[in-house]
Amino acid sequence: MGDSPEAGSGQAPALAEEQAALRRVAMLVARGARPEEVFAAVAAEVGLMLNVDFTSLSRYARGGDAATIVGTWARPGAARALPVGTQMELGGQNAHTLVFRTGRPTRIDDYAGASGPVADAARGLSMRSGVGVPISVEGRLWGMMFVAYQHEQPLPADTEARLAGFTELVATAVANAQARSELRGFAEEQAALRRVATLVARGARPEEVFAAVTAEAGRVVSADFTSLWRYDPDGAVTAVGTWGASSPYPMPVGTWLPFGGANVHTQVVQTHRPARLDRLDEDLGPEFAPSLAAGVRSGVGAPVWVEGRLWGVMIAASTGESLPADTESRLAGFTELVATAVANAEAQAALRASRARIVAAADATRRRIERDLHDGAQQRLVSLALQLRTAQATAPPGELTAQLDQVVGGLTGVLDELREFARGIHPAILADGGLGPAVKTLVRRCPIPVELDMQTRGRLAEPAEVCAYYVISEALTNAAKHSRAAAIAVQVLADGDMLRVQVRDDGDGGARLGSGTGLIGLKDRVEAHGGQFALRSTPGEGTSISAELPLTGNRVG
């Protein structure tokens, strides 16, 4: 039987009102209004359109144990609205719990028979009946829209269908907000990765990279704490980088933990795969008591691979809900940068060690050649000269005596040249007396006046003394040959664990590395020793050569 004309004329205004309400909400969604603005508008539009006493929009927690009100409305004088942010525990027989369990619309015609914490709250607001409709976002149950009466009459039979259009708009608003958030998150993640990559590219110290990468990763994945741990050969892990969002990480850099137990560190080293603990408990052991005391309740770990070997693990931890399912993959970009930084540092360390071995071998060879010349060729020449002097003394005067005198003079000249050659190879005074006497000898032999400021006491580590000697020797030689300087200043300062050397002249300037002056060799020698070399030589303003050398060995004498 068809509807009466009166019924049809009554439905038309209601439909027009509903379409107008949907359009108003749709316009909000289309212009990208904030989700909370859309939620409030939907709650109000639905309440007025259906002439109910109470409406709300709730979002289900990730674990499904609670729902949080994100939008609410109450008819003036008829109901008291629960404030936005109210969290309700699920359970029992009520609309919120049944919608979550079934994913389908649910109605409660009499809340007197309902149960659970949500039902108790509904009765506290004098609700008699209610209808809940699920809100699904991209195929996943996100939340629920709820309407209720305070009077005995149940809600109309078409309430669920009339709410459907509004739930679709809510879902669209949520999906749009999530898309915008993901886009912002992607941009922030790429910016964070670029900042760390820049550090790695310019060869920053590993500890600087570790501190930066834990901070950047923590902010990107919205963790409360992040940490970077290195696996050690002795079956333990050591913290090498930490970060906390609002308070320092409870285990500082240098913390040492053994393997074993149900923790992320051990799971990663055992499986060589990412690991996750969604709920930390006391079974972790006493070593993790600081983390538990700081409120850490869940953690995600991603392995760090360096040139095919498991080097360590990066961990993100949360004090609240479990971290999102994509946390492991988002950490991967940062672990790759850590791996690059570690590989670079190890390669540089290996290169420095190799260069240091080459320099040490060259210095040892210099000392052996100098010793062989001193103990072998020089002594034989001295002996031959004495024999010739003896023969000259016993020979009768004449042409032979004059010839012997010339030979003796020649031998003496060769001996002097050989001594100079041996001194240039590795001066005996450096090995015997140390850097101070050796530098003073260089200063005395320099043809340009030198002001020497020597601030060292006793002997220094031999590698540092040898390196400093050659820096000063080469700098003085270059100044004498090329600078046309009137004066030179040499400063040698032993300052704590560093030996600082500087040679300045007031000559022409314009010296460059690699221009045939031997400066590039000095730079290589200093860097092989683990030091830093600097050249400043502006044309017309003189030249300054400085070196900072670590005193890695103990002082001698």
NUTOR-191874 format. One record per residue (C-alpha): x, y, z. Coordinates in steps of 0.2 Angstrom, whole numbers, plus 2048, in hexadecimal, padded with zeros to 3 digits. Layout:
N
XYZ ...
//
This chain:
557
800800800 8078117FB 80B81F806 7FE82D809 80083E801 802845812 810839816 81983D806 81884F809 81F84D81A 82E842813 83384F806 83885D813 84185081D 84B84A80E 84F85B809 85585F81A 86085081B 86885480A 86B86680F 87485F81F 87E853815 883861809 88986C817 89485E81E 89A85980D 8A086B80A 8A986B81A 8B285A815 8B5861803 8BE87180A 8C9866815 8C286B826 8CB864835 8C385383A 8BE85984B 8B4867842 8AC85A837 8A884F846 89F85D84F 895863840 88F85183C 88A84E84E 88085E84E 87885C83C 87384A841 86B84F851 86185D84A 85C85383A 856843844 84F84D853 85884285F 85E847871 87184286F 87D83E861 890839862 89E833857 8AA82885F 8BB820859 8C080F85E 8D180C866 8DE80285D 8DC7F4869 8C97F4869 8C87F687B 8C180787C 8B8815871 8BC828872 8AF83586F 8B5841861 8A584A85D 89584D867 884856868 875857874 86485F872 86486E87D 85A86B88D 858858889 86985088B 87A853892 888850885 89784688A 8A7851886 8B284D877 8C184387D 8B6838889 8BD826888 8B181888A 8B680688E 8AE7F9883 8A57E9889 8947E288C 8847E5882 8837F787B 8847FF86B 89680486B 89C7F386F 8907EA863 8957F4855 8A77F1858 8A47DE859 8997DD84A 89E7EB83F 88B7EE83B 87E7FA841 8777F7852 8687FD85C 8647FC86E 851800870 8527FF884 86280488C 85B7FD89D 8607EC897 8717F1890 8817ED899 8937F389A 89C80389E 89580C88F 883807894 88680D8A5 88B81E89E 87C81E892 87081B8A1 8798298AA 87483589C 86282E89D 86382688C 85581A888 859814876 86781686A 86D811859 88080F854 88680F842 89880A83E 8A4816835 8B180D82A 8C0815823 8C880D814 8C17FC819 8C57FD82B 8B9800839 8BE811840 8B081684C 89D81884E 89082584D 88382485B 87282C85D 86682A86C 85582F874 851833886 83F82F884 83781D883 83381D870 841814867 84A81C858 84281B847 84580B83D 84E81582F 85A81D83B 869812836 866815823 865828826 875828830 87F81F822 88182F817 889838826 89582982A 89B829818 89F83C81A 8A883982A 8B282B822 8B7836814 8BC844820 8C783782A 8CE83081B 8D3841814 8DB846824 8E4836825 8EB839813 8F084A817 8F8844827 90183681E 907843811 90E84E81E 91683F827 91E83A816 92584B813 92B84C825 93383B824 93C840814 94285081B 94984682B 951839820 959847816 960850825 96884082B 96F83B81A 97784C819 98084982A 986838823 98B83F812 99684C81B 99F83F825 998844836 99E83A845 99482A848 98E830859 987840851 97E836844 97782A851 97083885C 96884084D 961830846 95982B856 95183D858 94B83E846 94482C846 93B82F856 93283E850 92D83683F 925826847 91E830856 927826863 92A82B875 93C824875 94881E867 95981586A 96680E85F 9707FF865 9807F685F 9827E3860 9937DF868 99D7CF866 99B7CB878 9897C7877 9827D887C 97B7E8875 9817FA879 97780A877 97F81686B 971822868 962827872 953833871 94483887B 935842876 93284A886 93F843892 95083B890 95182888B 95281E89B 961815895 96F821890 97C81F882 989812888 97C807891 9817F488F 9737E688F 9767D388D 96C7C9881 95D7BE887 94B7C088B 93C7C6883 9427D787D 9447DF86C 9577DF86C 9587CC86E 94A7C8862 9527D2854 9637CA857 95B7B8857 9507BB848 9597C883E 9487D083A 93E7DE841 9367DB852 9287E285C 9227E186E 9117E8870 9117E7883 9217E788E 9207DF89F 92B7DB8AE 9317CB8A6 93D7D589C 9497D58AA 9517E18B6 95C7E98A8 94C7F18A1 9457F88B1 94A80A8AC 94080889C 9318018A5 93280F8B3 93281C8A5 92281589F 92780C88F 91A7FF88B 91E7FA879 92C7FA86D 9317F685B 9427F2855 94A7F2843 95B7EA840 9697F483A 9747EB82C 9857F0828 98D7E8819 9847D881B 9867D682E 9797DA83C 9817E9844 9737EF850 9617F3852 957803853 94880385F 93980F860 92F80E870 91E814876 917818887 905817881 8FD80D873 908801868 91180A85A 909809848 90B7F983E 916802831 92380883F 92F7FA83A 92F7FF828 93181282C 94080E837 948805828 94D81581F 95681B82F 95F80B832 96680B820 96D81C824 975816834 97C80882A 98481481D 98B81E82B 99280F834 99A808824 9A1819820 9A981B831 9B0809831 9B780C81F 9BF81D825 9C6815835 9CD80782A 9D481381E 9DC81E82D 9E380E834 9EA809823 9F281A820 9F981A832 A0180982F A0980F81F A0F81F827 A16815836 A1E80982A A26817821 A2C81F831 A3480F836 A3C80D826 A4381F827 A4A81B838 A5280B832 A5A813823 A6082282E A6781583B A6F80B82D A7781A825 A7D820836 A8480F83C A8A80982B A8E81581D A92824828 A9E81A834 AA7812825 AAA82381D AB082A82D ABC81A82F AC281C81D AC582F820 AD082B82F ADA81E826 ADD82A818 AE3837825 AEF82A82C AF682681A AF7838816 B0283B826 B0E82D822 B0F83180F B1E83C809 B1A84D804 B1584F7F2 B0784D7E6 B0083D7EF AFE8477FF AF48547F6 AE98477ED AE683E7FE AE184F805 AD48527F7 ACD8407FA ACB84380D AC3854809 AB784B7FD AB383E80A AAF84B817 AA385480B A9A843807 A9983F81A A9185081D A8584E80F A8183D815 A7E843827 A7285081F A69843815 A67838824 A6184782F A5384A822 A4E838821 A4B837834 A56842840 A5E83884D A5B847859 A48844858 A4A83285D A5683686B A51846872 A3E84886C A35856863 A3B86586D A4E863869 A4A85D857 A3F86D854 A4C87885B A5987184F A4D874840 A4B886846 A5E889848 A61883836 A5288D82E A5989C824 A4A8A7829 A498AD83B A3D8A2845 A348A6855 A3189585E A2389386B A26881872 A1987C87F A1C86A883 A24861891 A2D850890 A2B844882 A1B841878 A1483286F A2082E862 A1482E853 A0E840858 A2084685A A2583F849 A16846840 A18858848 A2A858844 A27855831 A19862831 A2586F838 A3486982D A2986A81D A2187B822 A32883825 A3A87C815 A2B88280B A2C893813 A3F894810 A3D88F7FE A2D8987F8 A268A5804 A338B3804 A2E8B5816 A388C0823 A328B7832 A2A8A6837 A218A2847 A2089084D A1588A85B A14879863 A07876871 A0386687A 9F1869880 9EA85B889 9E884C87D 9EC85786E 9FC85D867 9FA86D85D A07874850 A06884847 A1388C83B A1089D834 A1A8A8829 A188BA822 A1C8B6811 A138B6800 A068A9804 9FD8A07F6 A0288F7FB 9F68817F6 9F586F7F9 9FB8647EB A068717E3 A168687E5 A1A86F7F6 A1885E7FF A09865809 9FD858803 A0984B80A A0985481B 9F685481B 9F5841817 A0283E825 9F8848832 9E784182D 9EF82F82E 9F483383F 9E1837843 9E584A843 9DF85983A 9E986482E 9E5876829 9ED88181C 9EA89481B 9F489D80E 9EB8AD807 9F68B57F9 A008C4801 9FB8BF813 A078B1817 A0589F81A 9FF89582A A0088282B 9F887A83A 9F6868840 9EC86184F 9F3850854 9EB844861 9F783E86E 9F182D86D A00825876 A07829887 A1483688A A2682F88C A33835898 
//
